[in-house]
Amino acid sequence: MTTRTRILTGITTTGTPHLGNYAGAIRPAILASRDSNADSFYFLADYHALIKCDDPLRIQRSRLEIAATWLAGGLDVDRVTFYRQSDIPEIPELTWLLTCVAAKGLLNRAHAYKASVDKNVEAGEDPDAGVTMGLYSYPILMAADILMFNAHKVPVGRDQIQHVEMARDIGQRFNHLFGQGKEFFTMPEALIEESVATLPGLDGRKMSKSYDNTIPLFSSAKDMKDAISRIVTDSRAPGEAKDPDNSHLFTLFQAFATAEQSAEFRSELLQGLGWGEAKNRLFQLLDSELGEARERYHQFIERPSDLEDILQLGASKARAVATPFLNELREAVGLRSFVSQVQVATQTKKKAAKAARFVSFREEDGSFRFRLLSAEGEQLLLSNNFADGKTAGQVTKQLQAGQPLDVRSDELSFSVWLEGECVANSPAFTDSAARDAAIDALRIALTPAQD
């Protein structure tokens, strides 16, 4: 595993990036990527987009806009791995491996699925009306995104914490079933910036494309000002004290302001600052922070080929990690090449044959004997006594010739015979299983190495 903290996050490509995306995911991720101890992976979640959107042109445009947003926001692609989800074929394959171990009961508890079911039941419809398998199995695809790169930290909004927890559950299940003592997957943790975990939209609900209440991130200054003017506020007139803690306008301001700016703005609201002027203050703050990035964004939008080159380089970096790791996982679940199995067996035999050795010696009575020792120094055989060294040498050559061995088992030992005559015996073993294992080791040790 990497010694640096691996951070991974993505954004679904179904619309134009808005302030909520920037404050809740993009900005904290870019800041985290500048940490020398961070190994950052950022991606365009365009497979996820297919769950929510069936408009190809919208998805294509969104991918372009979101890629430009990351780069305009200051993402340094030389320091991080930046890629499109759909450029990594290992991710859908891992999704299937994880699907095969994910419990249906776990997916039944996913918030998005439960919300759809509850809505259908309330409307008197079939509980699964309109529910696709994409929506239902969304948490598994997200788990594959995270586990493919063994992310330690996953910056998410509070509403996505459950999906990170589900990735942990699924990863633990895979490790348990196929790890055999090895932990293939690192257990990820959700990383939340408490103050901006979820930004309110124009109407006070969570800022979301599905609610049509967003403030576009890099629209023109005029369009941004017009959007801010539509933020819903209460009816308190200028001069009346406002309640900052129950104002989503103040929440938006606080997400982009320094502590000092927030304290000053709070004080002014309490002293009766009018909502019109408060909205103007928010616009000035956002325009000041985002103005230069807006210019860079439009430059990228006008050069899509540059974006494509950057993403392809990122995909190559990502696949350099994903491809060998998926090969390990395929091996673990049994999706192995028949050729590689033969090669492994042959290599094992070569190693054993090369490592095993005969040791000849002379007894005090003048007779000659030999021992066959395994690679670990374990005595596999002790020969009978021979009248001279030449005879003992001929027997060892016959044993190494690759002819079928005549091995005869006793209760806790075995003997080797040549031409109807016993020539060597094993030591006594503690049980029959140990005896049989020694016989297997003997056969491998005496198998001639193949070139």
N, C-alpha and C positions, 0 to 999 in steps of 0.2 A: 504494500500500500504506500501511497505517497506520504511524505513526511509533512507536507504543507496541508493546510486546511482547504479542502476542495469545496467550492461554492458553486451551486448550479441554480439557475432560474430561467424561466421562459415566459413568453407572452403570446397569447392566442391571436392569430392573424385573421380577425373577423371584422375589423373596422379601423377607423382612424385613431391613432393614439391620443389619449386625453390626459388631463392632469392627474387623474387617479392612477393610471398606469405608471406615469412618470414618478409620482411621489411614493406610491406604494411598492413599486418593483424596480423600475429602471434606475432611478437616482440612487437608492441605497445599494443596488447591485454594482453600479459603476464605481461608487465610492469604495465599496469592499474590494473591488478588483485592483485597486491601487495599493493594497496592503501587500508587502513583499512576502508575507507568509501565506498568501492566498493563491490558490490554483483555481481560476475561475472559468466556468463553462456557462455560456449564455446562448439561448437558441430561440428561433422563431417556431412556435408550436403550431405548425400548419396542419399536421394530422388532427390535432385537437379541433382545429377550425372546422373540419368537415362534419363534426358532430353537431355544430351549432348553425352552420351556414351551407346552403346548397346553391349559392350564387358564385360561379367560378370567377367572374370578373371582380367581384368584391374581394374574394380571397386573394387573388393575384395583386390587386391594388394595395390591399392591407399588408401583404408581405413586403412590398416595396417601401411603404410608408414606415413600417415598424423597423425595418433594417436601417433606413435613413435616420430614424429617431435615435436608435442606440448609438450610432456613430456621431450624430450631431451633438448628442448629450455628453460626449467625451470618452466613449469606450475606446481603449487602446487595444487594437486587435493583435498587436505584437506581444502583448502581455497575457492575453486571454485566448480562449477557444470560442469562437463565435460562428454559429452554423445554423442551417435550416434543419429542422427535425426530419423532413422528408428526404434529405440528402444522406441520411444514415440508415441504410437498409437493415442494419443489425437491430435497430430499435423495434420494428414490428416483429422480428423473429423472437427477440427476447420477450416481447409482449405475449406471444403465444406460449412460451415456456412458463411464464408466470401465470398465465390464465389456467394452465393445467394444474397448478397447485393452489390457486386462490379459492377460498371458500365462498360459495354462493351466499351464505348467511352474512359474510362480511360485506359483500357488495350490496346486499339488501338494505344495509344500514347507511349507505352513502347518502349524504344530505341532498344532493341534486336529484337522485332517484326518488327518495322519500317525498321530496317536495312535489314532484310530478305525480306520484301516486296519490298523495293527499289532495292535490288539486282535482284530479280525476274523480276521486271518491266524493268529494264535496259537490262536484257537478253532476253526480249520478251516473258517471260513465264507468267503463271497464277500468280497473286500477292501472292497467298498463297501456291504456289508449295513448297512441302517439309516442310511446317510449321505444327508442331504437336500441339495438345492442351497443351502438356507439356510446350513447348516454349511459347505459347500464354499466358497461365495462370501462368507462372513462378512467376510473381510479387505477386500473391495471396498466393502461398506457402511461399514465403519469408515473406509476411505480417504475416502469421500464425506463422512462426518461431519467429518473433519479438513480436507479440502481445500475444502469448501464455504465455510469462513470463513477460509481461508488462515492457519491457526494456526501460530505459530512454535514454541510449546512445548506438549507433550501430557503431562501427569502420568499415568503408568501404572505398574502393577506390573511387576516384571522379566519376568514371563511374557507381557507384552503388547508388549515392545520390538519383536519381529519384525513386528507389525502396523503399527507406525509406520514401520518401514523399508520395508514393502511399500507403504504410502501414498506414500512418497517415490518408489519405483520407478514406480508407476503414474502419479503426477503428472508425473514427468520424461518418461515416454513420451507422455503427452498433450501436454505442452509441445512436445516434439520434432515430433510429427505435425501439430499444428494451430497452434502459436504463431506461426510465420513471424517469428521474432525477438522475439516477446513472451512473457514468462514469466507465464502465467495463474496458475500455482500456486506458492505459496511452499513450500519444502521444510521439513517439520516436524522437530522433534527431540524425542526422548523425554526426559521430565524425571522422574528417580527420586530419592526421598529414601532414601538407601542403608539407613539404620537401620531403616526400617519398610516396605521395598518389598513384603515378603510376611510377614504375621503367621501364626504357627502356630495351629491350632485346638485343641480339647480333647484330641485324640489325637496332636498333634504334626505332623500333616500340614498343608498349607496350609489356612487357615481358609476354608471354602467351603460354600455351601449344598448343593452336590452331595454333599459328604462328611458332611453332617449333624453337623458338629463346631463350629458357630459359637456365639459368645456374643452374644445379641441386644443391640443398642446401647441401646435405650430401653425395655427391659422393666422391670418393677418392681424395686426394690432387692432384694426377696426372690428373685425369679427370677434376677437376675444373680448373687447370692451362691450360689444352688444350682448354676448353670451353672459357676461358677469352682471349686466344690468337686469337680466331675467332671473337672478337668484331670488328665491322666495324669502321674504322677511315678514316680521309681524307688523302690526299697524301703528307702532309707536312713532310719534312725530319727532322731528328735530327738537332737541332740547329735553326730551324725555329720556330718562336713563334706560339703557338697553341691558339685556342679560347675555353677556358673552358666552357663558357656559351652555346656553341653549340656542346659540346662533351658529348655523352651519357656515355662514359667511366668515365668522371669526375662526371656525375650525379650519377653513381653507387658508385663511391668512396665516394662521399659526403654523401650518405645514410648510410654509416657504419663508417665514420670517425668522430672524434671530430672536433670542430670548428677550433682548432689550426692546426690539421692535414690537414683539407680541405684548409685552407689559405696557408699553406706551399706548398701543391700539386698544387694549382692554380698558385702560384708564379713560381714554377718550369716549369709548362707548358708554361706560358707566356715567360719564358726565353729560351724555346726551347727544353725541355725534350723530348726525342724520344718516339714514341708510344710504342715500344717494352719494354722499361724500365718502361713506365707508366703502361702498363699492368702487369708487374711484381710487381710493387708497389701495384696495386689493389689485386693481388693474395695474397701477403704477409699480407695485411690488413685483407682480408676475412679469410685466413687460421688461423690467430691469433685469430680472434673473434670466429670462428666456430669449431676450432679443438677439444676442449673438448666435445662440444655438439655432434660432429660427432661420437665420441666414445660411448657416452651414447645412441645415436640413434641406432647404430648397435647392442648394447646389448639388446635393446627392441625388435628389429626385430627378434632376435634369440629366444625370449621368448614371443610368441604371446598369450599364455594363461594368462600371467601376464597382458597384455593389455586388454584382454577380461574381466578379473575380475575388473579392474579399470573402464572400460566403463559400466559394469553392475551396479556397485555401483553408478556411476554417473547417470545412467538412473533412479535408484530408487529415488535419490535426486530430479531429474527433475520431475518425475511423482508425487512426494509428493506435488509439486506445481500445476502441470498441471491437475491432476485428479479432485480435488475439484473445481478448477476454471472452467473446462469444464462443470461440473455438474451445476454450476451457469448459464453458457451460455445456456445450454440445457433447463434449467428451463425458462430462459428469452425468448427464441424463441417459447416455447410451447411444447417442447419434454419432457413431464412430465409423471411420473408414475401415473396410475389411482389410485393405492393403496395410494400413498402419498397424492393425492388430497383429498381422503376420510379422511385420517388421519388428514390432516391440518384442514379440515372442522370440524371434531369431536373435535379436540383440541381447536378450536376457540369457539365451543359451550360450552365445558367444562369450559373454562376460563370465558366466559360470564356468564354462569349459576352460577359459583362459586362466581364471583365478584358481580353480581347483588344481592340486598338485600331488604328485606321488613323491614320497620320501622313502628312500631305500636305506636299510641298515643291516648290520651283521650281529647276530646273537653271540653270546659267549661260547656256545657249543660249535661255532663256525658256520652255522646255517644262515641263509639269507632270507630277509622278509621285506615287506614294504607296507607303508600306510598310505591311504588316500585321504587327504585333508581338504575340507571345503574352503571357500574364500575367507570364511571367518575363523579358520583354524580348527574347526570341529572335525574329529576323526569319523569318517564315514565307513572305512574298511580297514581291517588289519589282515594281512595275508597269512596263509599257512607258511610253514618253514620249507625252504627250498635248499637243495644240496649245494647249488652254486649260484652266483650272481647272474650268469647268463640265462638260466631258466627263469629266475625272478623277473629279469628284464623282458623276456619273451611274453610272459603273462601280462605285464603292464601294457605292452604294445597291443596285445590282443584285446584288452579291455578298452583301449583307446581307438580301436579300429572302426567303431561305429556299428558293430554287429548287434543284433538284438540281445539284450542281457537276460540271462537265466537267473532270476532272483527268486529265492525261496524263503518265504516268511516263516518264522517261528512265532511263539507267543509275543515276545518283546524284543525280538532281534530278527536279523535276516542273514542269508549267506548268498554268495555269488559262485556260480558254477560255470566251468568251461569244459566242453566235451565230456560231460557226465561226471566231472570230478569237482569237488568243492575246492576253490582256490583262496577264498577270503571270507571273513565274517565281520559283521558289524558289532559294535558294542551293544550292551543291553540298554533299552530305553525305558522311560518311566511308564509309558502306556502305548497302546497300539497306534494312537493318532501321531505321536512323536515318531514312532517307527515308520509309519507310512510317509510322513513328511520327509524323513531321511532318505527313503527309497526314491521319492521324487527328486530330491536334491542330487542323489547319486546319478540318476538317469540324465539329468541336465548337465551335470559335471562331465559325464563321459560322452556327451554328444559332440561330435567333431564340429569345429567352427567352420561356417560356410563363408566364402569370399563374396 
